[in-house]
Amino acid sequence: MLDNAAFSDPQRERLLFARRLLVGALVTVVLSIVLILRYFDLQISRHEDFATQSNKNRVLVRPLPPQRGLIYDRNGLLIADNRPSYDLTIIPERTEDMDQLISDLSELIDISERDIQRFRKNLKRRRPYEQTALHFNLSESERAILAVNGHRLAGAETSARLDRYYPFHDLFAHVVGYVGRINERESQNIDPVKYSGTDSIGKIGLEKYYQQQLLGTVGSEQVETNARGRVMRVLEKNPAVPGDNLTLYLDSNLQREVYKAFAGKRGALVAIEVETGGILAMVSAPSYDPNLFVSGISQKNYDSLLYSKDRPLFDRAIRGQYPPGSTIKPLFGLAALESKAISTDFTIEDNGFFYFKGIERPWRDHNSAVGGHGSGVGLARAIVESCDVYFYELGVRTGIDMLAKYAAEFGLGHTTGIDMPGERPGIMPSRAWKKGARGSSWFNGDTINVSIGQGFMLTTPLQLAVMSARIASRGDVRTPRLVKAINGVDLNADSEIGKIDIDQRYWDYVHQAMKDVVHSPHGTARKINHNLGYTIAGKTGTAQVISIGAEEKYDSSTIDKRQWDHALFVAFAPVENPKIAIGLIVENGEHGGLVAAPIAREVFDAYMQSQQPASMANR
Amino acid sequence: MHRNDFVRQLTSPGGDRRRARAMHIDIPLLLILLVLCGIGLAVLYSASGESISYIKRQATFMLVGLISMIAIAQLTPRFWQRWSIFIYLGGLLSLVVVLFFGVGAKGAQRWLDLGFTRFQPSELMKIAVPMMISAYLSNHYLPPRFKHVLIATAAALLPVFLIARQPDLGTSLIVFSSGFFAIFLAGIGKRYLISTGLLAVAAIPIMWFYVLLDYQKQRVLTLLAPEDDKLGAGWNIIQSTTAIGSGGLGGKGWTQGTQSQLNFLPESHTDFIIAVLAEEFGLIGVLTLMLVYLLLIGRCMVIALNAQTMFSRLVAGTLSLTFFVYIFVNMGMVSGILPVVGAPLPFISYGGSAIVTLFSGFGILMAISTEPKRI
């Protein structure tokens, strides 16, 4: 191997290198020509195409957010409106120094750390030359301050926007709900195109349930900008389509009466138009002002609502689950009659206690202390005077399967399907339910508890109202609805979807018994029958908050007020031609007849008055 | 350091050229570089949305680069020849360290945090690899034998793979070409060249299925059909070709490019800055820049031809050819004839370490150009 190559030859090496470098230089020239040809091709041969393309880029498409649909009550009163509000926005491309600008602005108006954080986060997901909000809801004086200092705040602008406004404040809070800023989780589930330019979304209540309809369709405008992105002219405008307007079955006047009646109390009332299933009034007390949430509630306000002992944010009407107590007695009476477990002639002797074979401990009547309801107690009297012992016997004779079957038909134990999000199903216990939920078999003792609406049984005020409406209409099954019409077109949701099959005689019998609850001198709600110009059928109820032993006596003076019994009442009116049916509960109200029934009377009075304004005025 | 490492200071009686030579400054090279820096700052001003702070920072980088260039030029090529192996090994070590302890952005680990400053080892390798291979090959008789070619190839490929792992395809491509050019210029036989070429072709499917990551494959596919992915990877290419094409012959005027000013052009102040130049100054601007670049490369090749030692020749030739690779890769990718890899346009794109590296390379060229003739 050590041949003549071993002799170093600098001259030869140098020549070889020069030849190679020449090759390199040639390749460089050739590739340079390739590059030049490419740029020539783009810039000269295809210049026209690209110039057109680039001009298209100067045309920006800007979203035009739609106006959110309005919500009216049945009389055309506006209960959810849009009002202009002003935001401080920034277009970063037009600012010199963002940090400096923000600190300048902070000196002029009150900008919180939270504002700045949200602003910086939103900056990352915006398009070039799109304005990003730094601070919402400028006051009049803040707008004036910004206008005066505008010349030294390049890039900052005041921009107008429509914000949701609820003129009735707390009156419809739980029903209508509210809109709020789209949060991160929501932004992942929405179509960004449909929501471009829109920054609020229905969070709860009708605003959430009808979000799609209320939103509207986003429009757009094509604008030509100069090289700095400033709009020179609008080329084409494709206006936004406002969201659908909703008309509710709700009656603001009735709602206000109900809300007034609950002043200082906790509870809920739902009133249903019997003919249609439409919700006439739906109140959960206490309430809150939904306007607080529209442009972001302060932590302090939110905490005070969230941690209040009275739980104003909790919608008791559809989410509160309470034992129905004696309010289910008419329903179970109908179930027992229709299933032939008892007849209308069947009577018992009630001495205040009910013994079941094989169980030593007796079940107590609510008036066991005065020796029960006496002898010859039939179904009618058991409803009118609310005799528990009769219903223990009735429950055992009818059996849980039959009770559960009819309860389900009257709307208990499952969601009613109302057009509201977050409704709770309550519990109508059955053999299958107990096996699944508790893992044990059903005992007769369970049936006895259920037959007076206690034990495992839970219902929402909405379910009580639905049950009441189905009794009132003699078995017409209608889904409760809040929205009557969309854009003035009736939804026809009032068409009946089923019929509970019960003999007319039994309807008559139970209606009469419920009427006597109010109108007879022994009725548990007799307190509300004075000067009554129409007829009311009802049933009182008392739901235990704490369990009382058979031998113990419930004594409100010895227990905390928050553990007092809940007072319940279901009713409809007028009895002959039922128009309105209600279910209501007053938390810790103790007695249905004394606390809950008077509220029903006020509501019925207001409703009956509104039905015949002309004839009332003539009288 | 030897006393000999510093070139003897010739007492030169008058004449700018001779005085410059005494300071180890190659006047034509320096002038061309200053022109490039000027063009760079002007285009950057427009591309950064007329940001003074960008210009200040870039000018500072350029100043630091100029100072390092002049400092490096004071050391003789012999010094660099002797130390190249250690610089290379140090660079290799820091590349390994960067894989484990590196910091970085956008999913790539490229930096070593030294506390007071951050250091990018792959930048160092752009100079260390050609120097080390040139030093190694020039120690043996040329043309190199098979054994030497093999060792030189291994020395080049090792850092290439380490850099590709970061992943930084653009830099590893530069380092690879610098190694290749050094071996090529050393006079490697034609048989080797042809067989290497065939091997490279054979390696394409292997690279595609086993080495390239999904996003890298996507970039190649995007090159072939950018319209298929309008909003994703194709967006950059569509917007950059639109910017270039709409510039036409004379351009839209400085700071008047709508594509770049309206933020349609991504990375407009870094890798895609040539599109800003092409949009605002048109084909005339592009050709002018090309001319300046080719003058620079031409000057470097002259320096290579006139160099005193084989080492100097190889280093100078390699650096000039590699410099063209920067330009070709960047201008090719922005105009849509090469896949998108991260490769800045020398002296025009914003970025500190790239500029300092470039100037350092030219510092070595200046040292070579002003090396006294050996008799």
Interface residues (C-beta under 8 A of the other chain):
Chain A: A5 A6 S8 P10 E13 R14 L16 F17 A18 R20 L21 G24 A25 T28 V29 L31 S32 V34 L35 I36 R38 Y39 F40 L42 Q43 I44 R46 H47 D49 F50 A51 Q53 S54 N55 N57 R58 E93 P128 Y129 T225 A227 R228 G229
Chain B: G49 Y141 L142 P143 F181 F184 L185 A186 G187 Q239 T241 T242 A243 I244 G245 S246 G247 G248 L249 K252 T255 Q256 G257 T258 Q259 Q261 L262 N263 F264 A278 E279 G282 L283 V286 L287 M290 L294 I297 G298 M301 A304 L305 M310 R313 L314 G317 S320 L321 F324 I327 F328 M331 G332 S335 I337
